[in-house]
């Protein structure tokens, strides 16, 4: 997906830069980096840097919140041959045999790439609160430790599914926290014509329902359409985008959250649940 969105923009991309905010100037906006440097001037800034977005925090005045549900997961990937036993399509597999809570995986087996030995398919594992625990509560760990925990959780699974874990690329295994934006909807903030947000920066979701990435792409399509119709940046573009985005994104977050309540055993109290 990164390749698709960066096509034609490669020479303008600055790698290894951590955006910590932005500054508005008379003729545009610049991004501010953690090293003190600033980007070139642009007519618009679109914050799409995920759940830890500093642009989102600044733009919304802290109104945008991401809640820690307490549930945890592990990402992994394996060669296409490991998925032969599943067949083609999207799979959701749930293990309810543990008295302390369920474990599940979600994966997508793409038929067009099934026979390509150079391709690896990914899977996402999740567990109800307390099931998946990173060593020393360090969820930045990547590699063998995460892989071994994933394997231990599926050691009694049917042989049809075991290759996804036995043949996984251990170095790519990574922990993650299952988070969610405000279930009651995307909040409003004073519109800034030159700055807006897309994707997880404005509406992060649990993996339940599998609609997070789709909603982010919908953001991009809508914002791109409005920019095209306006002939580029215009003072009303971000306001029009945010009005429409709040409607469908709020519905998507609510659907993802309510599905996760039943599937993952999570509960968010918007007044007391910790945020990240």
C-alpha positions as CSV (number, residue, x, y, z in Angstrom):
1,X,0.0,0.0,0.0
2,X,2.9,2.4,0.8
3,X,4.2,1.8,-2.7
4,X,0.8,2.7,-4.2
5,X,0.4,5.9,-2.3
6,X,4.0,7.0,-2.8
7,X,4.0,6.4,-6.6
8,X,5.3,9.6,-8.3
9,X,6.2,11.2,-5.0
10,X,9.4,9.4,-4.2
11,X,11.8,12.3,-4.8
12,X,9.8,14.4,-2.3
13,X,9.7,11.9,0.5
14,X,11.9,12.5,3.6
15,X,12.6,9.2,5.4
16,X,13.5,8.8,9.1
17,X,11.7,12.0,10.2
18,X,9.5,12.1,13.2
19,X,6.7,14.7,12.9
20,X,6.0,16.4,16.2
21,X,3.7,19.2,15.0
22,X,3.2,21.9,12.5
23,X,3.4,25.7,12.0
24,X,1.1,27.8,10.0
25,X,2.6,30.6,8.0
26,X,1.1,33.3,5.9
27,X,1.2,31.4,2.6
28,X,0.9,27.8,3.9
29,X,2.0,25.3,6.5
30,X,5.2,23.4,7.4
31,X,5.7,20.2,9.4
32,X,8.0,20.4,12.4
33,X,10.3,17.4,13.1
34,X,11.7,16.0,16.3
35,X,15.2,17.0,15.3
36,X,14.2,20.6,15.1
37,X,14.1,20.7,11.3
38,X,11.1,21.8,9.3
39,X,9.7,20.5,6.1
40,X,9.4,22.6,2.9
41,X,6.4,24.8,2.8
42,X,3.2,23.3,1.5
43,X,-0.4,24.5,0.9
44,X,-1.8,21.7,3.0
45,X,-0.7,19.2,5.6
46,X,-2.5,15.9,5.9
47,X,-1.7,14.0,9.1
48,X,-1.7,10.3,8.5
49,X,0.8,9.1,11.0
50,X,-1.3,6.7,13.0
51,X,-2.5,6.4,16.5
52,X,0.4,8.4,18.0
53,X,-0.2,11.3,15.7
54,X,1.1,14.6,17.0
55,X,-0.6,16.5,14.2
56,X,-3.9,15.1,15.4
57,X,-3.3,16.1,19.0
58,X,-2.3,19.7,17.9
59,X,-5.2,20.1,15.4
60,X,-7.9,18.8,17.7
61,X,-6.6,20.4,20.8
62,X,-6.5,17.0,22.5
63,X,-10.1,16.1,21.6
64,X,-9.0,13.1,19.6
65,X,-8.2,10.2,21.9
66,X,-7.1,6.7,21.5
67,X,-8.0,4.2,24.2
68,X,-6.0,1.2,25.3
69,X,-8.5,-1.6,25.4
70,X,-6.2,-3.9,27.4
71,X,-6.4,-6.6,24.7
72,X,-3.1,-7.4,22.9
73,X,-2.0,-9.0,19.7
74,X,0.9,-10.3,17.6
75,X,1.5,-9.7,13.9
76,X,3.2,-12.4,11.9
77,X,3.8,-13.6,8.3
78,X,4.8,-16.8,6.6
79,X,5.5,-18.0,3.0
80,X,2.5,-18.7,0.8
81,X,3.0,-22.4,1.0
82,X,2.1,-22.3,4.7
83,X,-1.4,-21.2,3.8
84,X,-2.1,-24.0,1.3
85,X,-4.3,-25.9,3.8
86,X,-6.6,-22.9,4.2
87,X,-7.6,-22.3,0.6
88,X,-8.5,-18.9,-0.7
89,X,-10.2,-16.0,1.0
90,X,-10.4,-14.1,4.3
91,X,-10.3,-16.3,7.4
92,X,-11.1,-15.6,11.0
93,X,-10.3,-18.4,13.4
94,X,-11.2,-18.3,17.1
95,X,-10.0,-20.5,20.0
96,X,-12.4,-20.5,23.0
97,X,-10.8,-23.4,24.8
98,X,-9.0,-21.3,27.4
99,X,-10.9,-20.5,30.6
100,X,-9.1,-17.2,30.9
101,X,-10.2,-15.9,27.5
102,X,-10.2,-16.4,23.8
103,X,-7.4,-16.2,21.1
104,X,-8.2,-15.5,17.5
105,X,-6.3,-14.9,14.2
106,X,-7.4,-13.1,11.0
107,X,-5.7,-13.7,7.7
108,X,-6.3,-13.0,4.0
109,X,-5.2,-15.6,1.4
110,X,-5.0,-13.9,-2.0
111,X,-5.5,-16.3,-4.8
112,X,-3.5,-14.3,-7.3
113,X,-0.3,-14.8,-5.2
114,X,-0.9,-18.2,-3.7
115,X,1.6,-19.9,-5.9
116,X,4.3,-17.3,-5.7
117,X,7.1,-18.6,-3.4
118,X,8.5,-15.0,-3.1
119,X,5.4,-13.7,-1.4
120,X,4.6,-13.9,2.3
121,X,1.1,-13.6,3.6
122,X,0.4,-11.9,7.0
123,X,-1.8,-12.9,9.9
124,X,-2.9,-11.0,12.9
125,X,-3.4,-12.7,16.3
126,X,-5.3,-11.2,19.1
127,X,-6.3,-12.2,22.6
128,X,-8.7,-11.0,25.2
129,X,-7.2,-8.9,28.0
130,X,-4.6,-10.8,29.9
131,X,-4.0,-13.5,27.3
132,X,-1.1,-12.1,25.3
133,X,1.6,-10.6,27.5
134,X,4.9,-9.2,26.2
135,X,8.0,-9.8,28.3
136,X,8.4,-7.0,30.9
137,X,5.3,-5.4,29.3
138,X,7.5,-4.2,26.5
139,X,5.4,-4.1,23.3
140,X,8.2,-2.7,21.2
141,X,9.8,-6.2,21.1
142,X,10.1,-7.6,17.6
143,X,11.3,-11.1,16.6
144,X,11.8,-14.4,18.3
145,X,10.2,-13.6,21.6
146,X,7.0,-12.6,20.0
147,X,7.1,-15.6,17.6
148,X,7.6,-18.0,20.5
149,X,4.6,-16.6,22.4
150,X,2.4,-16.9,19.3
151,X,3.5,-20.5,18.8
152,X,2.8,-21.4,22.4
153,X,-0.8,-20.1,22.1
154,X,-1.5,-22.4,19.1
155,X,0.5,-25.5,20.0
156,X,-2.7,-27.6,20.3
157,X,-4.4,-26.3,17.1
158,X,-5.3,-28.5,14.2
159,X,-2.5,-29.3,11.8
160,X,-4.3,-27.4,9.0
161,X,-3.4,-24.1,10.8
162,X,-0.1,-24.9,12.4
163,X,2.1,-24.1,9.3
164,X,1.1,-20.4,9.6
165,X,3.1,-20.4,12.8
166,X,5.7,-23.2,12.4
167,X,6.9,-21.6,9.1
168,X,6.5,-18.0,10.2
169,X,9.3,-15.5,9.6
170,X,10.3,-15.2,13.3
171,X,12.2,-11.9,12.8
172,X,9.0,-10.2,11.6
173,X,6.8,-11.1,14.6
174,X,5.7,-8.1,16.6
175,X,3.5,-7.3,19.5
176,X,0.8,-4.7,19.3
177,X,-1.8,-3.1,21.5
178,X,-5.4,-3.3,20.4
179,X,-6.7,0.3,20.6
180,X,-9.8,2.2,19.6
181,X,-10.8,5.8,19.1
182,X,-13.7,7.3,20.9
183,X,-16.6,4.9,20.4
184,X,-19.2,7.6,20.5
185,X,-17.8,9.2,17.4
186,X,-15.2,11.4,15.8
187,X,-15.2,14.7,17.8
188,X,-15.5,18.1,16.3
189,X,-12.8,20.7,16.5
190,X,-12.4,24.2,14.9
191,X,-11.6,23.6,11.3
192,X,-8.1,24.6,10.1
193,X,-8.3,25.0,6.3
194,X,-4.7,24.0,5.8
195,X,-4.5,20.9,8.0
196,X,-6.5,17.8,8.3
197,X,-6.3,14.1,9.2
198,X,-6.8,10.6,7.6
199,X,-6.7,7.0,8.8
200,X,-5.8,5.9,12.3
201,X,-4.7,9.5,13.1
202,X,-8.4,10.5,13.3
203,X,-10.4,7.2,13.7
204,X,-8.3,4.2,14.9
205,X,-10.2,0.9,15.3
206,X,-9.9,-2.5,16.7
207,X,-9.3,-5.3,14.1
208,X,-12.9,-6.5,14.6
209,X,-14.8,-6.1,11.4
210,X,-11.6,-5.5,9.3
211,X,-12.7,-2.1,8.2
212,X,-9.9,0.2,9.5
213,X,-7.8,0.2,6.3
214,X,-10.9,0.4,4.1
215,X,-12.0,3.5,6.0
216,X,-8.6,5.1,5.6
217,X,-8.7,4.5,1.9
218,X,-12.2,6.0,1.9
219,X,-10.6,9.1,3.5
220,X,-8.0,9.3,0.8
221,X,-10.5,8.9,-2.0
222,X,-12.8,11.6,-0.5
223,X,-10.1,14.1,0.2
224,X,-8.5,13.5,-3.3
225,X,-11.9,14.0,-4.9
226,X,-12.5,17.3,-3.2
227,X,-9.0,18.6,-4.0
228,X,-9.5,17.6,-7.6
229,X,-12.8,19.4,-7.8
230,X,-11.3,22.5,-6.2
231,X,-8.3,22.5,-8.6
232,X,-6.0,21.9,-5.6
233,X,-6.0,23.5,-2.2
234,X,-9.0,25.7,-1.4
235,X,-10.2,27.3,1.9
236,X,-13.3,25.1,2.1
237,X,-11.8,21.7,1.2
238,X,-10.8,20.4,4.7
239,X,-14.1,21.6,6.2
240,X,-16.1,19.7,3.5
241,X,-13.9,16.6,3.9
242,X,-14.2,16.6,7.7
243,X,-18.0,17.0,7.7
244,X,-18.5,13.9,5.5
245,X,-15.7,11.9,7.1
246,X,-17.1,12.3,10.6
247,X,-20.3,10.6,9.5
248,X,-18.9,7.4,8.0
249,X,-15.9,7.2,10.2
250,X,-18.0,7.5,13.4
251,X,-20.2,4.6,12.2
252,X,-17.1,2.5,11.4
253,X,-15.5,3.1,14.8
254,X,-18.8,2.3,16.5
255,X,-19.2,-0.9,14.5
256,X,-15.6,-2.0,15.1
257,X,-15.9,-1.3,18.8
258,X,-19.3,-3.0,19.4
259,X,-18.1,-6.1,17.5
260,X,-14.9,-6.1,19.6
261,X,-16.9,-6.0,22.8
262,X,-18.4,-9.4,22.0
263,X,-15.3,-10.8,20.3
264,X,-12.5,-9.6,22.5
265,X,-14.2,-8.9,25.8
266,X,-13.2,-5.3,25.9
267,X,-15.0,-2.3,27.4
268,X,-14.2,1.4,27.0
269,X,-15.4,4.0,29.4
270,X,-14.6,7.3,27.8
271,X,-14.1,8.9,31.2
272,X,-11.9,6.4,32.9
273,X,-10.3,4.0,30.3
274,X,-6.6,4.8,29.8
275,X,-5.5,6.5,26.6
276,X,-2.2,6.1,24.8
